[in-house]
Amino acid sequence: MSNLTISVDDELVRRARIKAIEEGTSLSAKVRDFLASYAMGSTQPRFTPAPELPVFRGAGGLQPGVQAGSNKSLLAAADGHTPPAPAP
């Protein structure tokens, strides 16, 4: 196996190493994978598809007292607090 010396910004290497560790691999393995793909003609990085997020498909609309046009009311409801009474 050959060693390759490249110049890369220190911060970029640091962030890439952290991400590789989070993915359970090494930065060297990620570079090898990229170079193999590149050498075979694929310049597109391999991304894993985004996970499917749960979506509420229920009905009923807003809770009583929540004002759709009020950020304060929506934030309070999202935090589980009783929505403030509507202004007269």
Buried (B, 14 or more C-beta within 10 A) or exposed (E): EEEEEEEEEEEEEEEBBEEBEEEEEEBEEBBBEBEEBEEEEEEEEEEEEEEEEEEEEEEEEEEEEBBEEBEEBBEBBEEEEEBBEEEE
